[in-house]
Amino acid sequence: MRIAIVALVSLPCTGVIAPGGPDSAPVGVPTAAPAPWSVCQSPDPASAVAAVQSGDELQVDIEYGGGCGDQHRFGICRDSLAFMESLPVQTNALIWHDSGGDKCEALLTTTVYLPLDELYEAFDEAYGAPGQVSVNLDAVSVTIDVPAP
């Protein structure tokens, strides 16, 4: 199954926390998806197990819990808007996952295709030139080639 994330709601993710928390939607009500590569916390757990750049998308194999619903949504966020200075520069990312209220515990896998445009723009604002950025995503690290603007 191919899940393409072409655009997510352009809202900051500061209010997205675990379902039932003080700033979150009631359990089973979808939370607003964060803008790609913004800073956020995921409402439901998911882990990247493999990642590769595919053109202007990041192809990520994900493991997550569920099995009783088909309303799972995925995105990608960073833990900070800053890049870590190294060669190549780095950024820590996480998979944003909204289970849509699915409380089953089967271990599921899927592949998602996440846009890299916003990461390219952030890199260009910080460095003003093409280059590379290493994205640390759970236990997976992938080097992204950032083109000239």
N, C-alpha and C positions, 0 to 999 in steps of 0.2 A: 504494500500500500504506500503511495506517495502522498505526503501531506505537504502542500506548498503554503508557506506563510508569505504572502505577498505584501500585506500591509496590516499593521495592528493599530488599534485606536491610539492616537497620539496624546496620551495622558500620562502624567508622572505616576510612578508606582508607589509612592510613599504610603498610601493607605492600604496596600494589599498585604495582608498578613494571613495567618492561618484562619480557616473558616471558624466563625464563632467569636473571633477576637473583637475588641472594641471598635476597630476601624474597618472591619470587613463586612462583606455582604452576608446575609443569612446563609446557613449551610444549604447547598444545592442551587443557590443563585449564582450565576457566573459573575466573576469579578471582571473589571475592566482590564484588558490586556495592556501591558506597558508598551511604550514606544520601543522599537528594536534598539538595543544597545544602550538603553537608559539605565539608571540605577533603580533596582527594585529587590523585592523579596518574593519568592514563589509561594503561592498559597498551598500547593501540594507537591510532594517530593517526586523527583525524576532525576535520572543520572545519565550523563553522556557516556557511552562506551566506545565510540569511535567518531572521528570527525575528519573531513577533508574539504578543501576548497574546490568548488565546482563552478567555474566562471565567477559570476558576481553573487554567488550563494554559498553558504556554509552548509554542507550536507552532514547531518548529525544522526547517528544511531542512538536511540534513547531507550532506556529501561524505565518502567513505571508500574505502579500498582493499579489494579482495576479489574475489569472483566464483566461488569454488570451494566455498562453504559457506553454510548458512543459519542459522548459530548466532550471528550478531552480536547483541550486546546494547548498549544505550545508556543513559546517565544524564546527570546534570548535577552539577557540583561547583563550589566556589568556591576561589580561590587563598588566601583568608584569610576568617576569620569576621567581620572588621571591615568596616564600611561606610566608604567614602571620603566625607568631608564636602565637599559641593558642593550645588548646587541644580539638579536633585534630587540626593540622595545617590546614590552609585554602588557597584557591586560588580563585581569581575572574576569571570567564570565560564568553565568549559571543558566541553566534551562529553566524558563518560567513555565509552569504547568498548572492548569486549572482542570481538575478532574470532573467538573460538572456535577459534583455530588456523588460520584461513583465510589462507594466504600468497600468494594470487593478487593481482595488481596492477591489475586493472581499476578504473577510477574509477566508483564507484557513488553513487547518491543515494537518500535516503529522507527521509520526514518523520516526526518523532517528536513526541509530545505528553507534556510533562514537567510533573509536578504543581508548583504554586506554594505549597502549604500551608506547607512548612518555611521558605520565604523570607518569607512573610507573618508567621510566628511570630517569626523572627529580627528582622524590621523592628519588630514590635510590642514585643519585648523592649528594643530599642535606643531607640525613639522614643515608644512608648505612644500613638500616634495614627495615623489613616490618612494616607496620603501617596503619594509616588512614589519609585521607585528605578530608576535606569538600570543595566541589566545589560549589561556589556561582554563579549561572547561572540565570541572571535576577532576578525574584522574587522567584526562586526555589533554594533550597540548597539540595545537596545529598552528603552523606558520602560514599567515595570510599574506599574499602579495598584494600590496596596495598600489593601484595604478596612478598615473599622473591625473590631476583633476581635468 
